[in-house]
């Protein structure tokens, strides 16, 4: 699997993955030629579909570059590629066809990691080795981080450069850059760029200038998220985050608060330079929702009947709104119609809600070492999350604990015990799964592409994550 190194660059674990990336790229070039120029291309109102007619795959002695890695395909590689793509062509021949046209060239090429191949002979090329029943063919799982290598490779370097260029105060720079060390999941920028590229493919618009603007939106999403973490650390008096001391534990509270404000200001300047009022309005809603969500969390004294609705609204505003509106902004700046923009928004909303539901579940089942932050933290902060609210149905004695925010001695321990005795964790996971399934359904409304497939993989990553 790909991961983000401490320098902020995406790193890959094995040469095997690079080989797989190379072979899949050849297939992508072939597929895109058919998608862009085939006379058999057909669309339906609102959303496009494409049919590819079969054409013989041509394998020459090619030299391909991936970020400085020069892969020369000699006779052995050509033989390997031909076997690999014969399998791909055979497995897809029953479903559609591919038109014949000229080669499409691009320095920042799209990276495909899907199609079908022989489980027996080509299992090693899959970036995600899922266990499946024995059979002659299977689909290679996409790794979203690999197909977005161009966009994510120097992502955190660029964030740090932005922050450093805006101040001459070394301490401010140090505090502001503290969480941009490449150790986070980078979920928000990854999903933002996946949706951006999926929409661009859907609209048949792969302009480098457009992708650059959409990447600015991805930068904005991660900067706002990190600024919110900085402010949360001050509010929650946190001591530990991402496996290291929190920013709040290392610096003065006032300086940390101002550093969070500084991150937001630099992010806002970056978006203003896009010169799109519509994008600015969409992204400004994120900040409005963040503040309102925090107020809802700080002052919740709702009745038992209103409690779950309050929790979901707070979760949307604090977590899901950022993803939903960032994805919508990528559609708006691409001049997509309202239907596509709504698909992007609703996909992000569902992924965001599912992500937070899983996060709330992991607070009860994961270890401090795995999570990189203390477990049962929400209970200690007096917060009743989904597992607790579901557990209240079986154990009504939790209701008064929720109302007093687990403030009496023994409340946290007792609530933790009752959650595990109930079906609260299973119900939370079930609800998260429902949101993931809805996200997959929405992604399928876009034209099929590596990035559309990647959006579906994200739903699996969210529901199955352990940290």
N, C-alpha and C positions, 0 to 999 in steps of 0.2 A: 504494500500500500504506500501511496505517497504521503509525505508528511512535510510540515514546514520546519525548516532548520532554524537555529537561533539567529541566523543572519537574515531570516525572512525569505529565503529562497526555497522553492519546492525541491525536495530531494527524493530520489528514488532508490529503492533498496537493492536492486539487482540489474545486471546487464540484460537478463531475460525480459524485464519489463520494457527496456529500451528497444529490444528486438521486436517485441509485440507491438509497441507503438509504431515502429517503422512499417511493419507489415500491414497494420490496420490503416496507416496513412495512405498506402498505395490503393487500398480498397476505397477509401474515402474519395480520393481524386477521381477514381473511376465512377463511383456512384454520383458524385456531384456533377460530373459532365452530363450524365443522363438527366439529373434533376433540373439543371439549368437550361438545357437546350433541346431535350427530346420532344419530338412532335406529339408524343403520346401523353404529354403532361396534361392532367385534368385537375380542376379545382371545383370546390363547392362553395356556396355563399358563406361568407364569414371566415371559413377556415379552409386552407388548401390541402390537397392530397396529391401524391404523385405515384405514378406507376412506371416502373423501369423495365424496359424490354431487354432480353438477353443479348449480349454481345460478347464475342471472344475476348478474354483478358490478354493483353499484350504485356510481356515481360522483357524489358531490355536491360542492358547493363547501366543501371542508374546510380547516381550519386546523390544522396539526400542528406541534408543537414538539419539537426535538431539542436539549436542552442550551442553551436560549437562542436557537436559530436558528428563527425563525418562518417557516414556509413556507406561504404562502397559495396555494391551488391555484385559480387563475382559469381562464377558459375554455380557454386554451392548455394549461395543465397537465392539466385534466380530459381534453382530447382526447388528449394524450400518454399519460396514465395508462390511458385506455380502450383505446387501441391496444396498449399494453404488456401489459395483463392479458388482452385477447382472445387474444394469442399464448400467454400462460401457460395459459389455460383450454383452448384448443384442443389444446395439447401434452399436457395431462394427462387429457383426457376419456376416452381409451382405457384408462386405468389405474385409475380409481376415481371416486368421487363425493363431493360436499360437501353436508352438511346445512345447513338454513336456521335461523338463530336470532338472538338479540339480540346487539348489539355488546358486545364485551368491552373495558372501559376500564381503563387502568393508567398511572400517571405514568411508571414505569420499564418501558416496553414492550419486548418481545422484538424483536430486529432480525434479520430474515431476509434473506439474500442468496443464495438459491438458487431454482431453478425453471428453466424453459426459455424462451428468447426467440429472436428472429430475429437471426442472426449478421450479416445484412446491415444491418439498420436500428438494432439496439440494442447493438451491440458496445461502444459507449462506456460503457454502464452497468455493465459488469463490472469488479470491483475487481482481478481478476487476469486479464490478457489472454493467455490461453493460445492457442497456434496450433493450429488443428484443420483437417481437410479441409473444403472448401467444402460447405455444406449449408444447408437452410432454417432449422433450429433448433439450438440448443446450450444446454448448461447453464451458468448463471452460477456461477462459483466463489465460494465463501464466503470472506470474510476474517474469521477468528476475532476479530481485534482490534476490528473494527468492530461485530460483533454483541454484543460484550462491552463496548461503550463505557461503559455505566453503571457497570460493576464496575471497570474499569481506569482510568477517566479521572483520578481523583485518588488512584490506588493508592499511589504513592510519597510523595505528600504525607501520606497517612495513616500510612505507616510512619515517616516522619520525625517526625510529631506524637507518635506513641507513644514513640519513643526520647527525644525532647526532654522529654516530660512526666515521664519517670522519673528525671531527674537534674538537679542544679543545677551539675554540673561541665561547663563549656563545652568543654573539650578532649575529654572523654569523648564528649560529644554530637557534636563535629566528626568524631572518628575513627569512631564508630559509624554516622554517616550518610554516610560518604564514598562507599560503593558504592551508595547509594540515590539516585542522581542521575538516574535514568530512562534511562541509557545502556545498560542490559542488555537482553537479549531478552525478559525477563518471561515466559519459556516456562512456568515452573512455575505461577505464578498464573493464567496464561491457560488452561492445560490443566485446572487444578483447577476453575476456574469453568465451563469448557465441560462438564466431566463433571457438575458440580453441577446446572447448568441442564438438561442432558440427562436426568439422573435425575429431577429435579423434574417435567419434562414427562412422563416415563415413568410417574411415580406420580400425575400429575394434581394436583400440589401446588406452587403458585407463591407460597406465603406469603412476604411481604416479610421477616418475622422469620427464616424458615428461610434465605433467601438471604443475609441479613446474617450469620448464623452460619457459613454456608459460606464467605463472603468472609473471615471471620476465619481460617479454615483456610488459605485462599489466602495471606493475609498471613503466617501462620506459615511456610508452605512457602518463601516468598521470604526471610524473615528468617533461617531456619535455613540456607538455601543461602548467603546472603551472609556469615553468621557462619563457615561452613565455608571460604569464600574467604579471609576474614581470617586464620583459623588456618593455612590452606594457605600463604599468603604468608609467614608466619613460618617454617613448617617447610621450605618450598622455597627460602627466601631470594630470593623473586621481586622483580624491579625494575619490572615493567611489567604492567599488566592493563587491559583495556577501553580501550586507546588512551591511557592516562595512567599516571603513576608509581603503583606499587602502594602500598597503605597501609603496607606494611612498609618501603618506601624513604623514607617521610616522617616516621615517628614511631618512638619507642623500642619495641623488641620486647616488652617487658613491658607497656607501655601498650596496644599493639595486641592482644596476647593477651587482656588483661582487657576490652578493648572487644568482642572477639568473644564472650566469656562474657556480657557485659552484654546484647548483642543476644539471645542465647539465653534469658536470664532474663526479659526483657521479653516475648518471644514465648511463653514458658511461662506467664507470668501471664495473658496474653490468653486462652490456651486454657483455663486453669483457670476463668476466668469464664464459660465456656460451661456449666459444671456438668454435664458428661457424662463419666462414668468410662470408658465404652467408647471415646469419641473420644480421651481422654487416653492410654489404653493404646495405641491404634493409633499415635498420633503420637509417643509415647515410643519406639516401636520404631525410628523414624527416627534418633534420636540414638544409640541402641545400635548400629545398623548403621553409622552414620558412623564411630564410633570404631573398631569392629572392622575396617572396610574400610581405614582409615588404617593400622592396625597390620599388616594383611596386606600393604599396599603397602610399608611401611617394612622389613619383615623377610622378604620373600620369598626363599627359597632352595630352592624346590621342584624336584623332579626334572623331567626333560623330559616324561615321560608325564603328570604332574600339572599341568603349567604352564598349559595353556589353561583347565582347570576352575578353577584358582586365579584366573586372570585374570577369568573371567566372574563368579565369586562376589564378588571384590573390586569389580568394576564394579557389580554389583547393590547391594552394601552402600553404596558411596560415592555412587552417582548414582541408580540406579533405585528404590531403596527409598523415597527421599524422595517421588518422584512417585507411586509405587504406593500408599503408605500415606496420602498426602494425599488422593488420589482416593477411596480406600476410606473415609476419614473423612467425606467429604461424603455418601457413601451411608449410613453409620452414623447420622449426625446427622439424616438425612432419614427414618430408620426404614425403610429399604429392607430387603428380605429378603436372606438370605445369598447367593442366586444373583446378585442385582444387585450386592451389595458385592464379590463375587468377580470379576465382570466388570470393575468399576471398578479393582480391584487389578491384575488381569492386564493390562488395557489400559495402565495406568501403568507396570507392569514392562516390558512390551515397548517402549513409547515411550522409557522411560529407558535401556534397554539399547541401542536403536538410536541414540539421541542420543549416547551416549558412544562407540559404535563409529564413528560419523561424525566425532565430535570427534577421535578417535585417528587417523583417516584424514587429516583436514584438517591435522593436525600435520606431515604429510609433503608436502602438496601446496599449501597456501595460503601467502600471504605474511604477514609480520609486520603490514603495514599493514591487510590485510583482517581478520586474526584479532584484532588489538588486543593481541596478546601474542606473545612470541618463538615461532618455529616450531622444530621438532625439540626442543622443550623436554623431552619425556618421555625421549628418549634421553640428553640431558644430565643428567637427574636419575637415570639408571640404570634407567629403567622399560621393560620389554618389553611393548608393547601388541599388539593384534591383528595389525596389518600385519607386525610383526617376527615374531610367533609363526607366522604363515602362511608367511612367507619362510623360516623355519627348515626347512621341509619340502624346499625346493629347494636351499637353501644351508646345510648342516649346520655350516659354520664359524661361523655365528651363535650356536650353542648355548653355546660357552665364553664368548663376549662377554656373553650374557645372564646366565650364572652369575656373572661378575665385574662385572656391572652397568655395562658399557661404560666401565670405569674406566681402561683403558690408553690411551695416546696413539694417536689414529687410529681407535679403536673406533667413536666416534659417526659419523665421516665414512664409514667402511666399511659400517657397518650401514645408514646412510641410502641409500647407493648400492645395496646388495643388495636392500633393500626395493623400490626402483624397478625393479630388474632382474627381480624375481620377479612373481608374480601376487598378492602380499600385499594390495595396495590393492584390487584387484578382488574378492578373496575377502572382505575386510572389508566392502566395500559390499554384496556379495551377502548376507552374514549380517545386516547392518543392514536390508536390504530385507525379508528373511524376517520379522524382528520387526515391521516396519511393516505388512506384510500381515496378520500375526496381529492386530495392534492394530485394523486396519480391520475384520477379521472380528468381533472382539469388540464394536466400536462398533455394528455392524449388528444386534446382538442387542437393542439398546434401541429403543424406539419412534422411528420416523422423525420428526425435527424439525430445525430449523436448527442446533441445538447438536449433535445426533447427526451431522449432516453435517459440522459443524465439526471434530468429533473425527477424522473420516476425512481432512479436509484437513490436520490437524496431522501426520499420518503422511507426507504428501507434503512438507510444509515441512521436516520433520526429515531425510528422506533427500536432499532437494535443496538443503539449506542450504550456504552457502559461508563462513560465519563462525560 
